Amino acid sequence: MDNSIIVTHNPEILLETIYNLGFKLVEISANIYPNNHPNYLSGRFSEHRIKPRDIVLIVGYMVDQIGESVFDVEYNKELDRFNRMMELRKAQ
């Protein structure tokens, strides 16, 4: 999946994908930003300050670890779930 598509979507979709694939934000943060605090990415996500650069680095790390096809399948499942949820909210 193209990084520009992932950047345009809600970061919560990426966060759920991270958890579903068995990664932890502390692990990803320690590998991407070794000089920062281990909870660096956790703070970014919780304060809604996640930047496109962070998203690209997270996706790059995960694809290197598990492969692009596995990441794409899981991300698309979360994206479909999110879209169904938004449709249900609009219908109410």
PAZAPA-4460 file (N, C-alpha, C; in steps of 0.05 Angstrom, whole numbers, plus 32768, in hexadecimal, padded with zeros to 4 digits):
% residues 92
    n_x    n_y    n_z   ca_x   ca_y   ca_z    c_x    c_y    c_z   seq   type   mol
   8011   7FE9   8000   8000   8000   8000   8012   8019   8000     1      M     A
   8009   802D   7FF2   8019   8045   7FF0   8018   8055   800A     2      D     A
   802E   8060   8012   802F   8070   802B   801D   8088   802B     3      N     A
   801A   8095   8013   8009   80AC   8012   7FEC   80A6   8019     4      S     A
   7FE3   808E   8012   7FC8   8085   8019   7FC5   8082   8037     5      I     A
   7FD9   8076   8044   7FD8   8071   8060   7FD9   808C   8070     6      I     A
   7FE9   809F   8066   7FEB   80B9   8073   7FD1   80C8   8073     7      V     A
   7FC1   80C5   805E   7FA8   80D4   805C   7F92   80C9   806D     8      T     A
   7F94   80B0   8076   7F7F   80A4   8087   7F84   80AB   80A4     9      H     A
   7F70   80A4   80B4   7F71   80A9   80D1   7F88   8099   80DD    10      N     A
   7F98   80A6   80EE   7FAF   8098   80FA   7FA6   8081   810D    11      P     A
   7F8D   8082   8116   7F83   806D   8128   7F81   8052   8119    12      E     A
   7F7E   8053   80FF   7F7D   803A   80EF   7F99   802D   80F0    13      I     A
   7FAE   803E   80EE   7FC9   8033   80EF   7FCE   8028   810B    14      L     A
   7FC5   8036   811F   7FC9   802D   813B   7FBD   8012   8140    15      L     A
   7FA4   800E   8137   7F97   7FF5   813A   7FA5   7FDF   812A    16      E     A
   7FB0   7FE6   8113   7FBF   7FD3   8103   7FD8   7FCA   8112    17      T     A
   7FE5   7FDD   811E   7FFE   7FD7   812E   7FF7   7FC3   8143    18      I     A
   7FE2   7FC8   8152   7FDB   7FB6   8168   7FD2   7F9A   815E    19      Y     A
   7FC3   7F9A   8148   7FB9   7F81   813D   7FD0   7F6F   8133    20      N     A
   7FE5   7F7B   8129   7FFC   7F6C   811F   800F   7F64   8136    21      L     A
   8009   7F6B   814E   8019   7F62   8165   8031   7F74   816C    22      G     A
   8032   7F8C   8160   8048   7F9F   8166   803F   7FB0   817E    23      F     A
   8053   7FBC   818A   804E   7FCF   81A0   805B   7FE9   8198    24      K     A
   804E   7FFF   81A0   8059   8019   8198   8074   801E   81A4    25      L     A
   8079   8013   81BC   8093   8016   81C8   80A9   8008   81B7    26      V     A
   80A3   7FF1   81AD   80B6   7FE3   819C   80BC   7FF2   8182    27      E     A
   80A7   7FFC   8176   80AA   800B   815D   80B9   8025   8162    28      I     A
   80B2   8033   8178   80BF   804C   817E   80DC   8048   8184    29      S     A
   80E3   8033   8192   80FF   802E   8199   8110   8028   8180    30      A     A
   8104   801C   816C   8112   8016   8153   8113   802D   813F    31      N     A
   80FF   803D   813F   80FE   8054   812C   810C   806C   8138    32      I     A
   8107   8072   8151   8113   8089   815E   8123   8080   8176    33      Y     A
   813A   8074   8172   8149   8069   8189   8153   807E   819D    34      P     A
   8155   8097   8195   815F   80AB   81A8   8149   80B9   81B8    35      N     A
   8130   80B3   81B1   8119   80BF   81BF   810F   80AC   81D5    36      N     A
   80FD   80B6   81E5   80F1   80A5   81FA   80E2   808E   81ED    37      H     A
   80E1   8076   81FA   80D3   8060   81EE   80B5   8065   81E9    38      P     A
   80A9   8077   81F8   808D   807C   81F5   8087   8094   81E3    39      N     A
   809B   809B   81D2   8098   80B2   81C0   8080   80AF   81AE    40      Y     A
   807D   8098   81A0   8067   8095   818E   804C   8093   819D    41      L     A
   804C   8087   81B5   8034   8085   81C5   8029   80A1   81CB    42      S     A
   803B   80B3   81D2   8033   80CF   81D7   8029   80DC   81BE    43      G     A
   8036   80D8   81A8   802D   80E3   818F   8010   80DA   8187    44      R     A
   800B   80C0   818A   7FF1   80B6   8183   7FDC   80C0   8197    45      F     A
   7FE2   80C0   81B1   7FCE   80C8   81C5   7FC7   80E6   81C3    46      S     A
   7FDA   80F6   81BB   7FD5   8113   81B9   7FCD   811B   819D    47      E     A
   7FC9   8108   818B   7FC2   810D   816F   7FD5   811F   8161    48      H     A
   7FEF   811B   8167   8004   812B   815A   8015   811A   8147    49      R     A
   800A   8104   813E   801A   80F2   812D   801D   8100   8112    50      I     A
   8035   8100   8108   803C   810E   80EF   803E   80FA   80D8    51      K     A
   803B   8103   80BF   803E   80F1   80A8   805A   80E3   80A8    52      P     A
   806E   80F1   80B1   8089   80E5   80B2   808A   80CE   80C5    53      R     A
   807C   80D0   80DC   807B   80BB   80EF   806C   80A3   80E3    54      D     A
   8056   80A8   80D5   8047   8092   80C9   8057   8083   80B4    55      I     A
   8066   8092   80A4   8076   8085   808F   808C   8074   809C    56      V     A
   8098   807D   80B1   80AD   806E   80BF   80A1   8055   80CD    57      L     A
   808A   8058   80D9   807D   8041   80E6   8076   802C   80D1    58      I     A
   806A   8034   80BB   8062   8021   80A6   807B   8013   809B    59      V     A
   8090   8023   8096   80A9   8018   808B   80B5   8003   809E    60      G     A
   80B5   8009   80B8   80BF   7FF5   80CB   80AF   7FDC   80CB    61      Y     A
   8094   7FDF   80CC   8083   7FC7   80CD   8085   7FB6   80B4    62      M     A
   8087   7FC3   809D   8089   7FB5   8083   80A4   7FA6   8083    63      V     A
   80B9   7FB2   808D   80D3   7FA4   808F   80D1   7F8B   80A1    64      D     A
   80C1   7F8D   80B6   80C0   7F77   80C9   80AE   7F60   80C0    65      Q     A
   8096   7F66   80B4   8083   7F51   80AE   807D   7F4E   8090    66      I     A
   8084   7F61   8080   807F   7F5F   8063   8067   7F71   805C    67      G     A
   8068   7F7A   8043   8054   7F8E   803A   8038   7F81   8037    68      E     A
   8037   7F69   802E   801D   7F5C   8029   800E   7F58   8043    69      S     A
   801B   7F4F   8058   800E   7F4B   8072   8005   7F66   807D    70      V     A
   8015   7F7A   807B   800D   7F95   8085   7FF5   7F9F   8075    71      F     A
   7FF5   7F9C   805B   7FDF   7FA6   804A   7FC5   7F98   8051    72      D     A
   7FC5   7F7E   8055   7FAD   7F70   805C   7FA1   7F7A   8076    73      V     A
   7FB2   7F7C   808A   7FA8   7F85   80A4   7F9F   7FA2   80A4    74      E     A
   7FAD   7FB3   8096   7FA6   7FCF   8094   7F8B   7FD2   8085    75      Y     A
   7F87   7FC3   8070   7F6E   7FC4   8061   7F57   7FBA   8071    76      N     A
   7F5B   7FA6   8082   7F46   7F9C   8094   7F3E   7FB2   80A7    77      K     A
   7F51   7FC0   80B3   7F4B   7FD5   80C5   7F3D   7FED   80B7    78      E     A
   7F46   7FF3   809F   7F3A   8008   808F   7F1D   8002   8088    79      L     A
   7F18   7FE9   8081   7EFC   7FE0   807B   7EEB   7FE2   8094    80      D     A
   7EF6   7FD9   80AB   7EE7   7FDB   80C4   7EE0   7FF8   80CB    81      R     A
   7EF4   800A   80C8   7EF0   8026   80CE   7EDB   8032   80BB    82      F     A
   7EDC   802B   80A2   7EC8   8036   808E   7EAC   802C   8095    83      N     A
   7EA9   8013   809C   7E8F   8008   80A4   7E84   8017   80BD    84      R     A
   7E96   801C   80D0   7E8E   802A   80E8   7E85   8046   80E1    85      M     A
   7E93   8054   80D0   7E8B   806F   80C8   7E70   806F   80B9    86      M     A
   7E6B   805B   80A8   7E52   8059   809A   7E3B   8054   80AE    87      E     A
   7E3F   8044   80C2   7E2B   8040   80D6   7E25   8059   80E6    88      L     A
   7E39   8069   80EC   7E35   8082   80FA   7E25   8096   80E9    89      R     A
   7E2A   8096   80CF   7E1B   80A8   80BD   7DFE   80A0   80BA    90      K     A
   7DFA   8086   80BB   7DDE   807B   80B8   7DCD   8081   80D0    91      A     A
   7DD8   8086   80E7   7DC8   808A   80FF   7DBE   80A6   8101    92      Q     A
***
